[in-house]
Amino acid sequence: MTNMGQSAPPDLLEAIIVGAGFAGLGMAIALRKQGIQNFVILEKAQDVGGVWRDNSYPGAACDVPSHLYSFSFELRHDWSRTYAPQAEIYDYLRHCARKYDILRHIRFSCEVSDARFDGQTAVWTVTTRDGSQLRSRLFIVGTGQLNRPVYPKLPGIENFQGRSFHSAKWDHDYSLEGKRVAVVGTGASAIQFVPELAAKVGHLKVFQRSAPYILPRANHVYSNSLKTVFKMAPWLMRLYRWKIFLFLDIRKPAFTNRQWLMKIATERPFRKLLARQVGDKALQEKMLPDYAAGCKRILLSSDYLSTFSKPHVELVTEKIREITANGLETTDGVQHPVDAIIYGTGFAATEFLAPMRITGTGNLDLNTAWKEGAQAYLGMTVPSFPNFFILYGPNTNLGHNSIVFMLESQIAHIMRCLQVMREKQCDTIEIGSEAHQAFNTRIQSYLIKSVWNRCKSWYADANGRSTTNWPGFATTFRMMTSRGKLDVYKFSRSSDGAAGT
């Protein structure tokens, strides 16, 4: 970006990016490719990687095929298997940071607490937890939806005398060998680490609030010969990637306007898998979901269900009354003494950008703007918050495809916006309120008819508003971000005539 008018102050950055996961790194790489060097990434941890740095529990892996769960400009020919384990994805992100020279832009152990926009100068002032302040033209948040672990609100949770931790903060220093272990939760993380735990613990109790729909994970190991072919013929690797993408994207109607497909694609295969892996009829009944298939996240595992056929593994469906000093007590009065409790209870997915306080024009706080539910144009921009972009924001999560594809679409859109700012010699960009409202009204009209609106899940906020998922094809989102008209934005100069973009 070039400066218009007077020269920019020496401490004024072009952009501040929050988070060094897929979103933050992808945004940083795009800026560097356009010759923009004067930016920083603020990362609260001590390394890049985001959720793939944090979630190192046994069995952690992606449920999107490896060749699609990666940047389109940095394909990897040597993924080990169909669904990459956590360590490989973490390594991939560190590789990207090194290759594209992003590390020198990152300030680690730097958590943002507050960000405020000054309409007079068109500058964001960002304050970190240690009180430091930075000033920037653009403020881009790439913290994602799954970065803040949630613990259940159970009486006595602080009284437990054994070892307890969340799956996203796995305690690798504590040996679970031969221990009595309780797992609270049966979500995406739990179905991956429960089979791993069963192989080492003395006794395992899994406390289930809601039974998940599970499909087999066809996790094939890629042969060395295929890796060589992909290395020698990258076009074949790209063709393979697009085949995966299209296969996943055509599943979208099953979640929205063709929900009867869910019975064929999910419910029936799940019931067959359950009958094949769990012989006990009473146990089968406990593991049958009581909601429409697809309403909650569909999980992939070939060994979770069969784990409960082992004599030392028990499924508990009674509600937890309280946590005691020695374990858990359920509502039927049964005491469950354990040595360790592991919480696989997910993330605060609908509490977007928390706990940061973000203030736009007119002293408007983002929490106030979102008091009826988080919403943003294309999941990125909000009226009264100029020069502010969100990556993986409201209604951009997918139930059927790769979030990396969505992130690349958003990043390319932001770069389009910056190009227009340069051409118009402007220093502010803000989404118009009418376009913002029309977009979100349309999105909610689709979501209210979707399968995600048929039960209570993390896809909806406390008010029941669907704020996480995108109800369309991923290709539709790509078209809207790449070809949509930019006249929905207001481009202007700051009132004091300070340096622009």
Number of C-alpha atoms within 10 A of each C-alpha: 17 13 16 17 11 10 11 16 10 6 10 17 20 23 23 26 27 28 29 31 24 27 28 28 27 24 26 26 20 18 21 15 11 11 10 15 17 16 20 21 26 22 24 19 17 12 17 27 25 25 20 23 20 18 22 20 20 19 18 21 22 18 20 20 21 25 24 24 22 21 18 14 8 11 20 18 20 16 20 17 16 19 22 22 20 21 14 15 21 21 15 20 23 20 14 19 23 12 12 15 13 20 19 10 17 23 19 17 15 20 18 23 16 17 20 21 28 16 19 13 18 26 26 27 20 21 20 18 13 11 10 10 13 15 21 22 24 26 26 21 23 26 26 25 21 18 20 19 16 16 16 12 8 12 12 13 17 11 13 18 14 14 14 20 14 20 23 25 14 17 16 10 6 10 10 17 14 14 16 19 27 24 25 22 21 21 21 22 22 26 24 23 19 24 21 18 22 21 15 14 17 15 20 26 21 22 22 20 15 18 18 24 26 25 21 14 14 13 16 10 12 14 12 11 9 13 17 13 14 19 16 12 12 15 12 13 20 17 11 14 19 14 12 17 22 14 11 18 18 14 18 20 18 21 23 21 14 13 18 13 16 19 15 12 14 17 20 14 16 20 17 12 17 23 15 11 18 18 13 11 11 9 15 15 11 15 20 16 15 12 16 17 28 26 21 24 19 17 18 21 18 18 16 21 20 17 21 23 16 11 9 15 20 17 16 17 15 15 13 20 16 18 20 19 15 16 22 23 18 17 11 10 11 12 15 16 16 21 18 22 22 21 25 27 21 23 16 17 23 23 18 26 22 15 11 16 16 22 22 22 16 11 12 15 18 20 18 11 17 13 10 13 20 25 26 22 23 25 24 23 25 26 23 22 25 28 26 25 24 27 29 26 29 28 25 26 23 19 23 24 25 21 21 18 19 22 24 22 21 28 25 17 21 22 15 15 17 21 15 15 21 16 10 14 20 21 26 25 23 19 24 17 16 10 15 20 16 11 16 20 13 10 20 18 11 15 22 15 15 21 22 26 20 15 17 14 16 20 22 19 19 13 9 15 17 27 28 26 18 24 29 19 19 25 16 11 20 19 12 15 21 17 11 12 9 15 10 15 19 15 21 17 22 18 10 10 15 20 23 27 24
